[in-house]
Amino acid sequence: MPLFQLNAFKRAALGALFLAALAPRIASATLGEPEVTVQTDVARAHASIKSSQDRASYRVHEIQLPSGTVMREFVAPNGNVFAVAWQGPTRPDLRQALGQYFDAYALAPRSKLADRRHVQIQQGDLVVQAGGHMRALSGRAYLLSAIPSGVNVGDLH
Amino acid sequence: MASVRALRIGLCAALCVSAIACSGGGGTTAASGSSSGGVGGSSSSSGGTSSSSSSSSGGTSSSSSGAGTGNVAAVIIDQGPSNASVNTLFTSVTVCVPGSTTSCQTINHIQVDTGSYGLRILAPVLTLTLPVVTLTGGNSLAECTQFVDGYSWGPVVSADVQIAGETAHSLPMQVIGDSRFTTIPTTCSNTGGTQEDTVASFGANGILGVGPFELDCGDCDTVARFYYACAATCSETTVPLNMQVANPVTRFTTDNNGVIVVLPSVAAGGASNVSGSLIFGIDTQSNNQSGTQTVLTVDSNANLLITFNGQSLANSFIDSGSNGIYFNDSSISKCTAPPNDPTSQIVNFYCPANTLSLGPVSIQGMNGVMANNLTFSVGNAQTMLNNNFDAYPQLAGTNPNTGSFDFGLAFFYGKRVAVAVENDKTSVGTGPYIAF
């Protein structure tokens, strides 16, 4: 077999292996739950995955929502989503993204000092931080106990 | 631009009229509002109804009733209808049924917000029936407005809106918490946060978004976002630009290229009932001429680049709708929650033992212009708030967005801050910009 073809074959095979490895690990959108296939969540949101990257101590999936908002999901080495972040004109479906933690977020008492520009909630293990203003909202939610060691919370955006 | 606006207004006039009325929840809650400043109980067009002698009850003072004259609206910083507002700027607006000069209502305690776009009024304070905007095909138009900390749901209606001597005819605006639109779509409520559909949860009788853009969405004519077509149920929809909720200033006949907020200096420890002016137009009248101020063009998200403590913060902004100065400096002591309120969000504010003078801050516009060597002071938030003032120039807290420095209403104290609308020209530049 000519060298070129062998290399092409190897590349194809490696590529297939890589995709096979990646596919089942692409994120679920739900905090604190295992990373499962993207098909249901992304299909439900009519969204698309822009990229999936492995970082030093976590994997991050970047999902483009049709609203224009970009959502990122952070997966710990144990396979669980430990943080989600968003940036864009709208918030994502946080009921879906926060799962069992949504009610803690949605029902958190509103600060007397609230001004429609800032959210800093800690309810048990859940932390939600959001900022910005109309047409440019950003935020993140994470589970304190699930942050892999060595991860700087400030990098989760 | 002006011709485009005229066309949009014309289209709107043709499209907006609907047989579906917006009840506004009637006057049943007016009584609850009256204790907090004559909350729009008046159906007269003569102005606010608050009693100026009731000092703590807020409401625009009698001198500002009817929202001022000419191109100057009176503004005030007080406790607002929730009796709990801090660093929150209010004015009065008069809304009329389109085409009518008698079916009008003046509502005070409308928050003046340079960080949003469009007029929104809480249904419980509205006694007027304003026509809901209808889409081609007859569905009613409703909106899920998203703020950082929650959402507000309600129909888009058409109104003639008067502020001081300016009028926007057939302006698309939102009525929040309308009793005819009580079923909030799950795609709206699932975004989470506080449902800000009551005066108490909203902290104002409404909001007047006069930021540097024209529309609250911009591209919702092609992207289904925020807006819903409602018949028996509501579903997300695209919406023509002329039906989108618009910055009212851009629809004024004159003085429509922006606003200038003028506020006095405020004592370091705070003050109550601080009055100022909201001037419409920039370089359109003798009272709104540009001078030698620094003109900073904002980016497509209305943001500026602020440099502070060696940090480059690209998502920064100057915003009358922020009630503090929000930035991150881990060297400053934060407040502790009082024993009787362990979940108090005061813990996210700064409580230095002594007032700190901080800076320099530099602010860079997209036009490359820099405002350099700005300084600001941070006081002890708990100590200040214990004084129960309304305006606090030194109230500051942490910013949940680590890439942002949010210069709130305190930035405006003692300044004349101009906000020019996108694509509109003044003698010193083209919007969108902020100048001071």
Interface residues (C-beta under 8 A of the other chain):
Chain A: P66 S67 G68 P89 T90 R91 P92 D93 L94 R95 Q96 L98 F102 Y105 A106 P109 R110 S111 K112 L113 A114 D115 R116 R117 H118 V119 Q120 Q129 A130 G131 G132 H133 M134 R135 A136 L137 S138 G139 G154 H157
Chain B: A84 V86 N87 T88 G115 S116 Y117 T145 Q146 F147 V148 D149 G150 T186 T187 S189 N190 T191 G192 G193 T194 E196 S201 G203 G209 G211 F213 D216 C217 G218 D219 V223 A224 R225 F226 N301 A302 N303 N315 F317 D319 G321 S322 N323 G324 Y326 T343 S344 Q345 I346 N348 F349 G397 T398 N399 P400 N401 T402 G403 S404 D406 G408
